[in-house]
Amino acid sequence: MRRNNDERLLGGHKPKPSEDVPQMQNPMDFVAPTEWVSLPSMGRYPEGHPLKDKDSIEIRYMTAKDEDILTNRDLLKKGLAIDRLISNLIKDKSISPEHLYVGDRNAIMIYGRTSAYGVDYKTKLNCPNCGEQNKCVFDLSKHEVFHGDNFDTDIIQITENSTFIITMPLSKIKAEIRPLMGFDELDMIKDNKGGAMKNLVTKQMKRFVISFNGYEDQKVINHVVDNMVATDSKFLRDCFMLISPDVKVRNHFECRECGHEQEVNVPFGADFFWPE
């Protein structure tokens, strides 16, 4: 009776052993899927850059080998793990992660992490007020994109090289600036070998300033930055924020210990890619 039932369910056709399960394709032929990530910069790169006028970049999904990078002690110690991971994820190997704007790198990290572990990122943050460690969950699908193009063109003028010219209000010095790139982050990490970052404000300005009144010599830039009055310094940094493309994920933070509340941005680091 069981045999007759089997034959009826199968339409009278008794499969041969080779037909029970479809033959698996050769595992060696497997290729990780890819996705296109929108670039916050919308391709506003200098002439000759492979992403010039490109509004997206193709990246592949993370693999187990990519996870190895995030546990490599040598790479983590040198601050190179994230850079190596981004390099692996980018499909077009002519594109160097070191020469991507920081905001475009952040977009790649968010989409790469989401494809691997989903949109919920659980982490722990220290309270800015009392230092108590708190659990925090970020929804990576709720991110804000800044294209770096929402500014007054009478105050900030863009050049043919995708840099920006501003005139500082007090000294009247003309500054040429640009968004920070991956190599800027790597260099600042190297400067931070011993511990907490020192002179962060001036170090950052010395990197995003290309020239003062046309003088590109680094000694001149360093001298002007170190002696700049606070009024000009704040104006310069505000303009830098306006021209810098970025993607941010924010969350409301409330300390369980002291009750301090504020909006916080998702922290990017090697642990950003782990689900817990």
LINMO-V839828 format. One record per run of one state. SS is the DSSP state (helix for helix, strand for strand, loop for the rest). FROM is the first residue (numbers start at 1). TO is the last residue. If there is no record, write none. Layout:
# LINMO-V839828
ss=SS from=FROM to=TO
ss=SS from=FROM to=TO
This chain:
# LINMO-V839828
ss=loop from=1 to=1
ss=helix from=2 to=9
ss=loop from=10 to=16
ss=helix from=17 to=20
ss=loop from=21 to=26
ss=helix from=27 to=29
ss=loop from=30 to=33
ss=strand from=34 to=38
ss=loop from=39 to=55
ss=strand from=56 to=60
ss=loop from=61 to=63
ss=helix from=64 to=69
ss=loop from=70 to=72
ss=helix from=73 to=78
ss=loop from=79 to=80
ss=helix from=81 to=89
ss=strand from=90 to=90
ss=loop from=91 to=96
ss=helix from=97 to=99
ss=loop from=100 to=100
ss=strand from=101 to=101
ss=helix from=102 to=117
ss=loop from=118 to=119
ss=strand from=120 to=126
ss=loop from=127 to=132
ss=strand from=133 to=139
ss=loop from=140 to=142
ss=strand from=143 to=146
ss=loop from=147 to=156
ss=strand from=157 to=158
ss=loop from=159 to=163
ss=strand from=164 to=167
ss=loop from=168 to=173
ss=strand from=174 to=177
ss=loop from=178 to=180
ss=strand from=181 to=181
ss=helix from=182 to=191
ss=loop from=192 to=199
ss=helix from=200 to=208
ss=strand from=209 to=212
ss=loop from=213 to=214
ss=strand from=215 to=215
ss=loop from=216 to=217
ss=helix from=218 to=227
ss=loop from=228 to=229
ss=helix from=230 to=243
ss=loop from=244 to=245
ss=strand from=246 to=254
ss=loop from=255 to=260
ss=strand from=261 to=265
ss=loop from=266 to=269
ss=helix from=270 to=273
ss=loop from=274 to=276
